[in-house]
């Protein structure tokens, strides 16, 4: 053998890393969430569709990719604490793409049934593809440290004892920012069991729930149209159908045709409660003042049509107004969609009989569906939303006639976004007071348990299996 041949590296040195389409897709989704402030529920579907069309994915691959993305995002706080305990530098000094690979690996090791060897080797191969050989060695070393203990053992090491710092303990164990734990605990009240149940529910994969739009299809007809064992009746809403594991809404004819839609049961209950609130006098003109993306507007429009009422759906953002228009297409009754700012409305005061304002908020009630929101939101966001929320409710009360009803809804249980807003508006804080009285919302959700002392209603993931929707009903009195 000549000298040149002896110096030539072996073929193993040049081994190309194995490209794993599932884990590469999961990594790309996490990078989009981090770099573009995207939401996983918007980023992941087109990536999965592209992979299916390319022939790279089957149903099992799509399920694994979905679990890796959502599981990693939900448990990010816990995994960050564990990774931090396994490295010799502050976590903020680790490049975000490296952290994403480490978190994906940690989730496979601690949050799935993937065998340890497979989880480590697959993550290292992913690192070689997307990061290069040098940083792949770092990933290998960290994941091997993590693999030596199970999740419970790690939590004992990295979470402070509950008796010493209850909120920080819960934040690490259940992977929520400390301020979110504090806010949810304040809204929920009670002891340790309730808050732990809520935080655990936030980390569970939510059911996919459909709404059967009245006048176009009934819940029974929708359920009968599904494949055997692929659907269940809703728990609380008369229009709800729950898809069982693996149900694909886009494959259902009624969804494609707009006769049904995807909508959390809590959102359905809010719309139905407003529609059924008792009125004296006319019941002909309804308003959805924050209509995007259109789920509640579509249900309200269908309910209004059954009574011969007309719905005006208003949305400030043009692209969201287009989503509302799409959601209402085919509604059997009269409606109109406009692009308008609900705090500076184009309609005359006192012309509506029923008004809904599902106001922009922090979204802390939908952390099951948008797990990345818990890491993206900050306490100071509340200060930005508060004037808008008060302004929208104040204008909604002006828009309704005397004797008409306004529903103030938000997908957040934070007290600063719920009852505090309503009380401030009724007291005239931040603007002129509008004369109105509370309407007890609890009787308008028949069969739903644990609705509290009223008159407003707070739904909970761990109690009702819904998003944490809040509803206050107010009747204008002057």
N, C-alpha and C positions, 0 to 999 in steps of 0.2 A: 504494500500500500504506500503510495507516495505521500509527501508531506502535506500537499493541498487536501488530499482526501482525509488525512488524519485530523486536519483542522476544521473540516466541514461539519457543522452541527448536525446532530441526528434529526431524523424526520419528526420525532416527537417534539422537538423544539418548535417546529413550525406548525404544530397541530392547530387547526383553526377551531375556535370555540363553536360549540353546537348552538345553533339558533333555535330557541324555543319560542314559537309564535305566541303561546299563551302568556308567558312571563314578559316577553318584549311588549306585547300589547298592554299588559297591566302597568308596566313601567311608563309607557308613553302616556297613559291616562293620568297617572300620578304626576308626571311632569307638567301636563296641561293644567291640572288643578293648581299646582304650585306656581308655575311661571305666568299663566294667563288669568289666574283667579277664576278659572272655569269651575263649573259644577260637574261632579262625576256623572250625575244622572242625565246631563246633556252631552258630555264628552263620550261616554262609553258606548251608547247605542250605535252611533255612526262607525266607530272603530270596529265593533262586533259585526256590523253589517258588511263592512268592507272585507273583513277577514273571511266571513262566510262566502261572499261572492268570489273571493280568490281561491276558495277551496281549502283554506288552511284550518278551518274550524268546523267541528261538529257541535252538537248540543252540549256534550260533556265539557268540551273545551271552553265554550261560552260561559257555562256555569262556573267553572274554575276561575276564569279570568274575572268574572263579576265578583266572586267571593274574595279573591286576592285584592282587588281594588277597594271594595267597600269595607272589608275586614281590616285592611291596613289603615284606612282613613279613620274608622271608628276607634281603633286602638292606638292611634298615633301617640297620644300622651303617655300611655303605659309603655309602649315600645321605646319611645325616646328616653324615658327614665332608665330602662334596662340597658339600652345601647350606651347611654352615658356612663353607666357603671362598668362598662367593658372597654372603655377607651381612655387614653391618657391625655386628652385635651378637651376643652369645652365643646359642647355639642355644636355651638354656633360656628366653630371653626372647621367643621366637616362640610364639604361641598354638598349642596342639596341633592344632586343626582346620586351621590354616594349614600346619603341618608335614605333616599327612596329605596335603593336596592337593599340596604340593611333592614329597613322596616318591612319590606316584602319578605325577606328571609326570616325575620323574627316572627312574622305572622304565620308563616308556614310551619315554623318550629313550635310555636306556643299556642297557636289558635286554630290549627287544622290537624287532621289525622295523617298528613303526609309524613312518611318515615323520615327520621332525622337525617340519615345519609342522603336521601333523595332531596330533602329541603336544602341542605347545605350545598350539595354539588350543583343543583339546578341554579341556585342563587349565585354561586361563583361563576358558572358558565354565563349567566346573564351579565354579571359584572365584566367579564372578559369582552363580551360583545359591545356593551354600551359604555364602558368606562376604560377598558384597556387592562393589560396584564398586571401592571403595577398596582393599581387600586383594587384589582381583583384579589390580590394577596391580602390586602387590608381587610376586605370583606370576609375572606375565608377565616382569618384569625379571629375577627369579632364574632362571627356566627358560631364558630367552634366553642367559644366561651359561653355564648348564650345557650347552646345546645346541652350544656352540662347540667342544667337545672330545668325543672318544669315551671309553668307559669306561677303556681301558688308559691313555690319556693322563692322565685324572683320577687314577687310582690312583698313577701315578708322582709326581703332585703332592701328594697328601694322605696317602699311606702312608709311614711312615719306612722307610729302607732295611733290608732283611732283616739285613744284617751289623751294623747298629747296634742294632736292637731286633727280634729275630726274632718274639717273641710279639705285639708291637704291630703289626708289619707284617702278620702273618697275620690278626690280629683285624680290621684295616681291609679288607684285600684280600678276605677270605672272610666278612666280616660276622658275626663271633662276638665276644661280650665277651672281653676278654683273659683273665679268670680261667677261662672255659670252654676257651679254647685251651690254657691251661696244664694244666688237669685232663685234657683228652682226650689231650694229648701224653704226660703221665705214664702214663696207662693204656695207651696204645698202644706207647710206647717207640719206639726207632728214630730215624731221621733225618728230614730235611725232607720227603722224598717221601711217606712214609706219612701224616703229619699233613695235608699239603695235599690228598691224595686223600680223606681222611676229611672234611675241612671242605668240599671241593667236593661230596662225596656228600650232605652235610647240606643243601646248597642245591639239590639236584635234586628234581624232583617224583617221589615214590615210586609204584611200581606199586600197583594195587589187587589184593590177593590174597584169594581165597576159600578156605574150608576146607570140604571135603566131610565131613559128620559120619557116621562109620562106623555101619553098621546102618540108615542112612536113605537114603544115596546114596553111590556111589563117586566118586573123582576122575574116572575115565574117563566115568562116566555124566553127571557134572556138565559135563565138557568137551564131551561130545556134545550136551548140551542147549542149548549156546550157539550163537548165530548164527555162520556161517562166518567164520573169521579173527578172531573176537573174543576168543579165549582161547588160553592156552598151558599146558602142564603145569608144575607147580611145579618148582623147581630141586632142592630137598632133601627136603621133606616129602612122604610118599606120599599125603597128603590135600589137597595144595595145587593150586589152579588160578589162574593169573595172567590178569587181564583186560588186553587190549590197549588201545591209545589209544581213549578215548571210551567204554569199557565202563561201563554203568550198573548197579550191583549191585541197586538197588531194582526194576529191570525183570525180574529173573531169577526165575522161578517158584520154584526151589529155595530161594532166599534168602527170598522172601516167606513160604514155608511152613515155614521153620526147619530144612529139611534141610541147608542150607548157610549159612554166615555169612561176614562179612568179617573176616579175621584175618591179620595179618602172619605170614610163614612162620617167622620167629624164634620167635614165641609158640607156633606149632604144634610146633616142634622141642622146646621146653622141656617141653610137656605130654607129648609122645610119649616123650621120654627118661625122664621120671619113670615113666610107665606101663610101660616096658620094662626098668627097672632090675631086676637079678636079686634074687629073694627066696627065703628058706628058710621053709617053713611056709605059713600061711594067706595068702590074697590076696583078702579079701572086703570090707574096709571101707576106703574112701578118703576123704580130707578135702581140700577146697580152702579154706584158712583165710583167704584174702583174695580172694574170688570175684568181686567187681564189676569190670567190668560184665558178665562172664559168658562171654567168649569161651573162655578156657581151661577153665572149668568145663563148658561144653557139650561140648568135645572130650573131656575126662576122663570125663564121664558116659557118653558114647557108647562110649569104650574100655572103661570098667568094665562096661558092660552086656554087651559081647561075652564077658566072662569070668564073668558072673553076680555081679559085685561091686556094691556099693552106694556111692553118693557122697553125702557131706554137703557142701553148699556154704554157707559162712558168710561174711557180709559185714556190716561194722559200720554202714554208712550205709543207712538204710531205702530211700531212692530208688534206690540202687545194687543193693540186694537185690531190688527189684522188676525191675530190668533182668536180673538173674541168673535170676529166675523165668521171665521172658519167653524168655530164651535157651535154657533147658532144657525149655521146653514141647514135648511130643511125643517126648522122649527115650524110647527103648524099654525102658530098664532102670529099676530103682528109684533114687530120689534124694530128697533133702530140701533145701530152702533155708531157712536161718534168718538172723535178724538178730542178730549177736553180735560182741563185741569179742574178737579173737583173742589179745590180751594178758591177758584175764580170761575164759578159755573156760568154757562151760557143760558141756563134755564131760569124761568121766573120763580120767585119764592112761592111756597105754599101750593104747588100744583100736583104733588105726588101723594098717593095714598100709602105706599110702602117704599122704604128706601133701605138699601143695604150698603154699608161701607166696610169692606174687608180691607183694612188699612195696611200700607207697607209697614214692616216691623223687622225685628232682629231675626225672626224665624226660629227662635229657640224651641218652639213647639213641634218642629219637623226635623229634629236632629237624626231621627231614624232614616229619613229619606235623603237628607243632605248633611252627612256626618262632617264634611269639611267646614260647614258653617260655624261649628263650635270653635274651630281654631282661627277662623277669619274674623269673627266678630270681636269687638272690644267694648268695655263698659261705656266709653264715651259715645258709642253709636246711639245709645239711648237718648242722649241730649239732642242729636240730630233728628231723630224720628219724632220726638215729643211735639214740637210745634206743628208738624205736618199732621200728625194723628188728631190733635185738638182741632186744627183747622178743618179737616175733612169731616169730623163729627159735627162741628158747629154748623157748617154749611149744609150737611145732611138734615139737621134739625130745622134749618130755615127752609129747605126744599120741600119738606112734608107739610101737608095741611094740618090745621088744628084737628086733633083726633086721630091723625095718622100715626104710623109706627115706623121708627128707625131701628135697624139692627146694626150695632157696632161690633165688628168681629175682627179678631186678629189671631194669627197662628203663633202666638207667644203667650206663655203663662206669666211672664215677668210683670209684677204688680205695676211698674212704671208705665207699662204699655196697655194695661187692662183697666181695672177699676179706677186707678188714679186718674187716667185720662177722662173717663166719664164723669167722675166727681168734679174734676177741675172745670170741665165745660159747663156742668150744671151750676157751678158756683160763680161762673163768669171769669175764671182765671185765664188771662191771656187774651180776653176779648169779651164782648157783651154776652151776658147770660141769655139763654133761650129757655123759656118756660116749658118744662117737660117733667114727666114722672116715670119712675121705673115700672116696667111690666115684668111680672114673674115669668122667666123663660122656662122654668123647670116643667110645668105641666105641658109645655109644647114639645117635650121630648119624652113621650110616654114609653114606659118600660125601661128607660135608661137609668141605671142605679147610681147612687153615690154622687148626686149633683150638688151637694152642699146646702148651705143655708139660704141661697138665693139672695136677691131676685135674679142675679146674673148667674151664668153657668161657666164652669171651667171643666173641660174634658181632659183626660190624661191617658197617655199610652199604656201605662201599667194597670190602669183600672178599667178603661173602656176599649182598649185596643185600637184607639184612634190617635191622630195627631193631637197635640195639646191645644185645641181650639178654644177660644174664649168668645162668649156672646153676651152682650147686654142689649136688652130691648127697652126702648124709650118711646113713650107716647107724648106727642106735643100737646100742651094744654092751653097755650095762648099764643 
